Amino acid sequence: MTLSMGVSGGISEETAGTGEVIFPEGFVWGTATASYQIEGAANEDGRGPSIWDTFSRTPGKVFAGHTGDVACDHYHRYRDDVAMMADLGVQAYRFSMAWPRIQPDGSGPVNPRGLDFYDRLVDELHGHGITPLVTLYHWDLPQALEDRGGWTSRETAERFAEYAAVAYGRLGDRIATWTTLNEPWCSSFLGYGAGVHAPGRTDPGAAFAAVHHLLLGHGLAVAELRAAGAAQVGITLNLAPISGDDPEAVAHIDGLQNRIFLDPVLRGEYPADVVERARRFTDWSFVRDGDLDIIGAPIDVLGVNYYSPTAVRLRAGQPANPVHPGSEGIAFVQGDEEKTAMGWSVKPSGLTELLTRVSRDYPGTPLIITENGAAFDDVLADGRVADERRIAFLDGHFRAAHAAIAAGADLRGYFVWSLMDNFEWAEGYAKRFGLVHVDYASQRRTPKDSALWYREVIRRNGLQA
Ligand SMILES: N=[N+]=NCCCCNC(=O)[C@@H]1[C@H]2[C@H](O)[C@@H](O)[C@H](O)[C@@H](CO)[C@@H]12
């Protein structure tokens, strides 16, 4: 089954908020994870160090000094985890491959034991009738490449395409949908601009160079995957609807959050207003003739990660938000909506707004929600996690996604973040996004009430009244 296969069947009448909601026939329901967040086995079977191994060992960068050394020990427990997904009725599974497992130095010699793991994982998935969707890069850049400039260097883009070809060569016969990058916005603006993610650099100019080389890596990898015969290729972007009374402030943040990625990938050009505003930080000399043609090569599916909307307003004297270069005078504000354990506003209608905007402004590319979910302060008691807030969160967002489909969005699937609690980057293990609870001391998995609820959603292909 390919994930951007056409869906058929009508849409039931949209009942706002409470009624029965049935998704189109063939709609794909899945869960998502990422290599550094769940695998562990950081120094096993030839895996090389990544920038997150380095960053998590840097004092003060990650909550309580947590690292991904063990994480959910998925590297050893993958069979049970796949069986657990099958028991939950999960139809598709989005996971990432660890580049440092496959090429420990990010280039040159391939580590066959690294490929062997993904071989075993994919065969286990198929054995349970679960469709794999792979992310080639979910932030664990080989440290050796960072030592040579990382994503600020064009060389990294070129090495990424080689890695994509190696991965496809071993697994292309069993994985139909290949996405290149997860959230280049995080890799660039959090990793090189604000320094709150690996590699921890705080240089806006470097962030813009990283944006470009991440996108160039995407484009070069798409070319390799196409040449090798990949059925579906795509990319995953974290996007957000931007609201506010001041059009210039909204345009500025929409440009840095959304259009700086959507326009190159889907239109083959950088948004002119973003290019101009960024000239304070970069001369864009890293862009070479032909790069945008490479970046803008057609894709088959766009992965959309949505968590929360962004609201901005002008505020005199407001210093720039380091995540958003040049945002002096722009305040990021939150309404009185419910907040998750991450402090993020819960606004399902933001998903409808986002999906309809992307469909309107960038028509013609099927969409998949590759991540949506929430962290709450889950409590395991008597072998159960009664995570009613997560059920309500997902119910609302599923209905919002359905409303977007009813409004014409070509949405093909939905992957809940995350299958299980895992290493939440700078928050370490303090934040739990999983449908399944993980006791890290024992590595015991316990499906939360939301997992059991999701099983019924999948079985019904929709929501009850
Ligand atoms: N306000 N606000 N912010 C909304 C989101 C900010 C950007 N962070 C993400 O999207 C990351 C994405 C990542 O792929 C995954 O690896 C992370 O575990 C999840 C949860 O954090 C999300």
The ligand as a MOL file (V3000), in Angstrom:
LIG
                    3D

  0  0  0     0  0            999 V3000
M  V30 BEGIN CTAB
M  V30 COUNTS 22 23 0 0 0
M  V30 BEGIN ATOM
M  V30 1 N 4.9560 26.5960 20.3740 0
M  V30 2 N 5.2000 25.7020 19.7030 0 CHG=1
M  V30 3 N 5.7030 24.8830 19.0660 0
M  V30 4 C 5.1750 23.8420 18.2970 0
M  V30 5 C 6.2740 22.9300 17.7770 0
M  V30 6 C 7.6550 23.4960 17.7830 0
M  V30 7 C 8.5940 22.7060 16.9630 0
M  V30 8 N 8.8090 21.3270 17.5070 0
M  V30 9 C 8.2760 20.2790 16.8820 0
M  V30 10 O 7.5370 20.4220 15.9570 0
M  V30 11 C 8.6690 18.8830 17.3580 0
M  V30 12 C 8.4840 17.8210 16.4180 0
M  V30 13 C 9.5950 16.8030 16.2020 0
M  V30 14 O 9.5520 16.2560 14.9060 0
M  V30 15 C 9.5240 15.6460 17.2220 0
M  V30 16 O 10.7480 14.9380 17.1830 0
M  V30 17 C 9.2240 16.1880 18.6050 0
M  V30 18 O 9.3080 15.1550 19.5740 0
M  V30 19 C 7.8130 16.7850 18.5650 0
M  V30 20 C 7.3380 17.2440 19.9450 0
M  V30 21 O 8.0990 18.3460 20.3600 0
M  V30 22 C 7.7140 17.9100 17.5840 0
M  V30 END ATOM
M  V30 BEGIN BOND
M  V30 1 2 1 2
M  V30 2 2 2 3
M  V30 3 1 3 4
M  V30 4 1 4 5
M  V30 5 1 5 6
M  V30 6 1 6 7
M  V30 7 1 7 8
M  V30 8 1 8 9
M  V30 9 2 9 10
M  V30 10 1 9 11
M  V30 11 1 11 12
M  V30 12 1 11 22
M  V30 13 1 12 13
M  V30 14 1 12 22
M  V30 15 1 13 14
M  V30 16 1 13 15
M  V30 17 1 15 16
M  V30 18 1 15 17
M  V30 19 1 17 18
M  V30 20 1 17 19
M  V30 21 1 19 20
M  V30 22 1 19 22
M  V30 23 1 20 21
M  V30 END BOND
M  V30 END CTAB
M  END
